[in-house]
Amino acid sequence: MQTRMARWLGALFVLLSIGAAATAQSVEVAYFYEVGCPHCGRVADALAELEAQHESLTVHRYDIHSEEGRALLPRLLAAYEAQLGPVPMVFAGDVAMVGGTFYGIAEDPVSLSGIAEVLRVRSVVEEAVAQGAKSPFSRIPTTATEMVVFLPEDCSDCEQFKTLVDSLLEQHPLLGVRRLSLADPANERTFDRLRRLANVRGDAPALFVGDLSLVGGIVYVRREPARPFAYTDEDRSYVGGVVARAVESGATSPLDRLRLREQLTLWAVVGAAALDSVNPCDFAVLVLLLGTLLVIGRRGKVIWAGLAFSAGIFISYYLLGFLLYSVLGITVGSRGFREPFIYAVSALAIIVGLWEMKDLLWYGRWFTIEVPDRWKPKVKRLTASVVTVPGAFLVGVMDSLFLAPCTSGPYLAILSLLSQTTERFQGAMLLLLYNFIFILPMVAITLAVHFGLTTTARAERWRSARLGKLHFVTGVMMVLLGAGMIVGVRLGYL
C-alpha cells in the first residue's frame, strides 16, 4: 500500500514539475535599445545576467530604429499607458520602464537613474519570473485594421515616407502594419493586384489602408478626387484623418479584401459558366448535327463531330471573349468611369435576368432572348448539310456567332467583371476555365449519344420540355450576378 502511494506521489510530483516548467517558459521581457546608446549597456548586462540565471526567461531585444522595433514600440507604450521617451526601455510583467521612468510600480510614474534604475529593472524582472507573469505582448490589443506598405528595392530617398508611416503607427496604436519589399517578385505581383483593386497607378513607395491609397506621390480615397501628396502638414493631416476613420471602423485589411475579391471572382466565373453551360440554343444545334450523322449511318463520326463542334465553340468564344476583355480593361480604367460602368453592366444584367425569368410562366410571349426566328431555318440548313469533322468544327464557330443573343448575357457580365478585377494572365486563365465549363454539357451529350446512353430524339424532347425552366435558371443567375457586382462596388471590392 505504501509502495503504491509512493508511486502516486511520485507521478503527481512529475506532473506538477512539468506544469511549473511550462508555466515558467511563458515569461517574456521586451527590451528596446539604440546602437551607441551610452545608458543602455548597464541595463543590457543586467538582462543578460538574469536570462542566464533563469532558464524560463526570454528577453526579446529590438533596435528602436529597426522596422520591427518601430512597429512594435507604439503598441506596447499604449498597452502600458506609458509615454514615449529615451532608451533603454523594458517591458516586463505589469511594469514598463522608459528611459528611467517606471510605469506600473506606483500610482504615478517613478523616475530613477544610475544604479537605482538597474536594480529596479532587476527586481521587476525577477518578480515577473517568480509570478510567471504574462508576456507583455499579450497586453497588446488586436489591431483594428492593417496598413500594407511597399518599399522599392533601393529606397535611399524614402526617409519622408518612412517617417510618415512611423507617425501613423504612433498616432494609431490599433493600426497594424505589413512591410513588403518589392525586391521579392511575389510582393511585386501583390503590389500590382492591390493597385488594380484600388484602381490606382504609380510606383512605390506606397501604402494601402482602408479606403486610402498613397501611390506615386498621389493620395487616392474612394469616392473622392485624387490629390498630390507633398508631405505638408495639411497633407499629413488629411491622410491621418482617413486612416483614423479606417481604424475606428475596423476596416478590412487590403490583403484580406484582395483575397476575398479573387475568391468571389473565381466563384462567380465557375457559377456563371456552370449555369450558362445549360444552353438550349447550343444543345439544339448539337443534337441536329449528331442526328444528321446518325441518319446517314455515320455513327463512328458522332464522337469526333461532337468534340469538334465543342472545340469550335470553345476557341471562338474564348478568342472573342479575350478580345472584349482586353478592350474593356483598357477603356474602362479611369477612376471616374469605372464605378458607373460597373453599375450600368450590373443594372443591365438584372434587367436581362428578370426578363429571362418571365419565360418560366410566359415562354415565347412578347420577346424571348433566343436566336431570332428568321435565323433558325438558315442555322438548320447549314447544320443538316454537315457530315464531316472539319465541317462540325466550322459549325461550332458559326454557332458561336449566330447564337450570341442566346448565350452572351452571362458571358458579357463576367467579361466586364474580369476586366476590372484581374490582371491579363489571371483573366486569360479564368476565361479558359469559363469556356471549358461552358462546353462540358455538350461533350457529355456527345458521349451519351455515342455510347447509346440516349438518343438525339430523347435529348431534343428533354430540351424542348424545359426551355422555360432553363431560361428561368439563367435569369436567376444574371440577377444574382448583377446584384453581387453592385454590392461589391459599394463595399470596395470592385
Secondary structure, DSSP 8 states (H G I E B T S, - for coil): -HHHHHHHHHHHHHHHHHHHHHHHTTEEEEEEE-TT-TTHHHHHHHHHHHHHH-TTEEEEEEETTSHHHHHHHHHHHHHTT-----S-EEEETTEEEETTEEESSSSS-EE--HHHHHHHHHHHHHHHHHHT---GGGGS---SEEEEEEE-S--TT-HHHHHHHHHHHHH-TTEEEEEEETTSHHHHHHHHHHHHHHT----SSEEEETTEEEETTEEEETTS--EE----HHHHHHHHHHHHHHHHHT---HHHHHHHHHHHHHHHHHHHHHHHHS-HHHHHHHHHHHHHHHHTT-GGGHHHHHHHHHHHHHHHHHHHHHHHHHHHHHHT-SHHHHHHHHHHHHHHHHHHHHHHHTHHHHTTSS--SS--GGGHHHHHHHHHT--SHHHHHHHHHHHHHHTHHHHHHHHHHHHHHHHHH--HHHHHHHHHHHHHHHHHHHHHHHHHHHTTSS-HHHHHHHHHHTHHHHHHHHHHHHHHHHHHHHHHHHTT--
